[in-house]
Amino acid sequence: MNRIGAKSDSGEGGEDPAHFVPEPNGDNPSAKIKQVASGRFGVTAEYLNHCEELEIKVAQGAKPGEGGQLPGMKVTKLIARLRHSTEGVTLISPPPHHDIYSIEDLAQLIYDLKQINPRCKVTVKLVASSGVGTIAAGVAKAKADIILISGHNGGTGASPATSIKYAGLPWEMGLTEAHQVLAMNKLRDRVTLRTDGGLRTGRDIVMAAMLGAEEFGIGTAALIAMGCIMVRQCQSNTCPVGVCTQDEDLRAKFTGNAEKVVNLITFYATEVREILASIGARSLNDVIGRADLLSQVSRGAEHLDDLDLNPLLIRVDGADDIVYDRAKERNVVPDTLDAEIVRDGSRFLQDGEKMQLSYAVQNTHRTVGTRTSSHIVSKFGMRNALQPDHLHVKLTGSAGQSLGAFAAPGLKLEVSGDANDYVGKGLSGGTIVVRPPMMSPLTAATNTIIGNTVLYGATDGYLFAAGKAGERFAVRNSGAKVVVEGCGTNGCEYMTGGTAVILGPIGANFGAGMTGGMAYLYDPEGLSPDLMNMESLVTCPVAEAHWEADLKGLVERHATETGSRKALDILQNWESEKANFVQVCPTEMLNKIPHPLGIESDLAVPAE
């Protein structure tokens, strides 16, 4: 796709950093579009900086409203490395993005992505559905640059058969509604419309343009060109032509190459030119939004001729004034406190000089540390020799949303105060410390100090918070180490790596869908078993020396970083207090961890 000036999409599984370097023949294997999906697999600061476009996949046309699951048998060593998980362990993509529960939340994620990559455009992938026009209008107002409307007829062969047959709507219905609503609300100029989900021919592309699309996604057809025969057993690891399998013997049968895709797109272009010439149009741009060039035809079948497709062919008043410009600059978002940090930290960013900076912070300062992390990745890379606090930023006050989102190695953010939602979202190696002010009269351990959805999709780094976290704490954490003093419901949900130490009470449904990592709960009253989702977990005391050293080391660092009174009390009486900790391990990890848990074999199964 890069050869012919098109854009390939990484999908949601991350991408090998080796692809970020062009090959000797000049080919660039790096996907120009990097996807940010609900699983946030492999979404690091480095990944987000090596692209021209970032795509937020809200849903998938073939299975709207559903999540995904990669069976453990398909999680190879390579996939585990790219997704920051464990080989052979099942990976679950949640149905929702846990940081998107409203248009405002989506606007925040768009803002975050535009901070971590100051050059790329942001796409939001929606599915064709009734009411998608209203959603598209909100997405346009949220500063997205491209809106993708995905139809039901494409998507993954690993979708459930019931979804493939019965869920979703044709792209035509979603595209026309989005185009019409955006035009009616004077928003159509702000965004580029793209569609996919069953485009098979040049005629489909011309029709999509007439219905309002400016860009077109080709997925299934490209796979077929490379050899896919649509056996639809992608999930079974038994693809007979080697397209969708990790079995090396089957992969050897794969005959696809780049030339086949280039030929396919060339034939599409040829057919598009022929159709345009037949109607007197000079280019595809001449027919974008020209639904008046389409008309419903009779199929001679009673059950089809009952359909009234005229609503799809409506042209909004003023449609002729819309300017379709795919080359326009991305929609601008305002700067955050990082504009000052980057300016004041120029000696660090230019020469690698160790620095400490201090600022007053307000909750209107969103995504602090993220633009700085973008500069760190560009200058020093992710596998750098920087010390953990090479750039130490001290903040006083209440930090806004997404503090330390995608924070890179070498950056330490320390807040004397509190922080809003999404602290450490996508944390990529940085360190975040949040503690109450020295003069605060509040008891830290009984008060919330950081908001909801902390460490969502984090891949590396540390977080220490002297107080409680909100709901959905450490959801989909895959590598960060964290100590907090309590959390709300759904803590450690879908977690696949890292370590979470919780020195206080937890909320209900703790550990649901957790398939990796380790959690330690301080539970002197023995209440945690009733609040855990034991379908996939086992629990035991912290009995083995390795795990005790791991736990104690994190609690000691928590006390050092935050001055936590609770941590200091526990450490002062460690020999008695360690018995009050419950170690929580996913069942799937029992035969993968290098050190035993010290539990009997009959306990190494999920509770009934």
C-alpha angles and dihedrals in degrees: 000000000000089000093062097040095258126122128248121206122227094212119217100297100086125244135258110257087222087073091064090075117075117243122248092260091056097256114138111214093187113110111241089212117056115195126222107197134169093274093054088207111180093352100150133154089258093051092050093051097055102071146068095227137027118209122204105205103207092171143344124247095225094051111018115192094014130109127216141241133207109203116233092244089066096048100098127182090267094048091046090052094049093045096041092238139112125282113254096015121121117251122209127201108204118233093239133039101249091218095050116073097133142016088264090058090050089050088054093053091048088051091049092052093048089053096050091047111030093185108047132087120235123231125195115206114212130172128237106264141136108283096020089128091066090048091048090053090054091047091052091051089049088067099255114157101204131028118202118201109199123200130215098246099073129043131096128335086221092070115114112270091239091056093048091051104037113015129082134023134252116279090239092068096048095041096052093047092049093046093048096046093046090049093048090052095046090245100112093093091057097064143038115233119221130179138192140156111107107003102153107157143029088255089060090053094051091048091049089052091051089051091054110276121135098180132036134209122215116191118136093037091053090051091050090050088056093050109279110148095188098243085157097218096113091135094056099065089232103105103158094211097045098245100119108024141091092209105116093211091054093042088058088067092062111114100175124124140169094262092064092056092045089053092049093052090045091055090048090053092048093052092046090053091049093051093046091050090051091058096040098252119144097206143356089262089066092065102041108126092003097132087153087077090066129075135178115256129203116252093193091239119115096216091053099041090059087071116100108207096172093106087065091056100053116126115209119232109264094024090130089064095058113113113216107203117160090177095060119124119265119269108273122240123195122261122256132210087290090080086070094040092053091047095046093042095052093120089057095046094045103036105014092245113166110247143177121206131184131203142165108242132203131193088253088067100090130186095011113188097020101099087044089054089053089057091047092053092047093048105033106013126223098283094055133146094238119133116246091255099033088131106030113189115191116199128190120198135023114332118214128232123314098020107187095002108179089355109187131222113283095036122106121185117194120186124194098196126026141300138224129231128319098031108178095005105179091358105195106190105312127119125240125190123184120181136157119263114272091247096048112129092204125105102242097209093059098044132074112245102170129038137233131313096023117182094006106180094354113170104184143352139063137284125189118181123177096212141031129310125220131239125321093024114188092355109178091000106169106177117352122114115221141177121194132158100236140338142207131242125321095024117177091007114174090357114169104176147359130060129278122194115189115190095189146029123325132210129240125292095029114179098011109168091001109158103163146020127047135267131198118198123196100219114160091162095051096235100128100086090065091053099046127092098234097186091103105014140088124196134201141156117276095261107145121082095230094056093042090054090048092051097042092048092056093046090050092051090047090055091048095048099042106020087233112190091206094052091048091051091050093048092048089059098030099142092059098030096054088071088064092064122095117206113216120200130172112245092232090061097055094093094037104055116095096224128051121247094221096240130130117260093244089061093053093087131081116273114257 
